[in-house]
Amino acid sequence: MAIKWSVRPPQNVEKEEGKSRFCAKLQKAMDGEVFYATLEEEECRGGARYSGYERKLLTSDRGNETT
């Protein structure tokens, strides 16, 4: 299992369908599923933090102000 952060969608990899929690994403990856996800597919704030989306989430929650 691996996590890769990127500013562009990966080539030849399907985007996750629907929303799920970060722990469910990890389980899918450990089960061999290959996919990518964005903040829009994240269902919990903890998952957003662990997957690196927290800053993006915080700025969108505050009207694009930075912390």
N, C-alpha and C positions, 0 to 999 in steps of 0.2 A: 504494500500500500504506500502511496506517496501523495503529497500535496504539492502543487506547483502554483505559485502566484504569477499572474500575467496581466498585462494591460490590454491584451487582445484575446478574443476567443481562440482556442486551439483549433488547428486544422484536423479534420477527420475524427473528431470526438463529439459525441452527441451531448447536447445540453440536457441537464436534469429536467424531467417533466414535473411540474407542480412544485409546491413548497414542501420542505421537510426540515426537521431539526438537524443540527450539525452531527449529533451522535448517530442519527439514522444514516446520514451521508457516510460517516466512517464505517458503519456496518456494511453498507452496500459496497463500498470500496474493498473492505476486507473479504467480502464474498466474491470479489472478482469483477464487479461491475465497473466499467470505465465511463466516466461522464465528467462534465464540468458544470459549475454552478456560479451564479452571481448573487449579489445581495438580494435580488428579487426572489430567489428561491430559498432564502434562509428564513426559517420560521421562529427562531428565538434569538434574543439579544446576546446570550452567552455564546452561541454559535457564531454570531457576527463578530464578537470579540476574538474568539479563537481562530477564525478563518481570515482575520485581517480586515474585515469590513467595518469595524467599530468606528473608526474615524469618519468614514463616509456616512455612516448611519447618524453619528452625532451631528455632523455638519448639515445633513438634510433635515434633521429634527429641529435645528435652530435657525432655519432660514439661511443656510450657507455661511454662517459665522464659523470661524475657526476657534478652537480652544487652545 
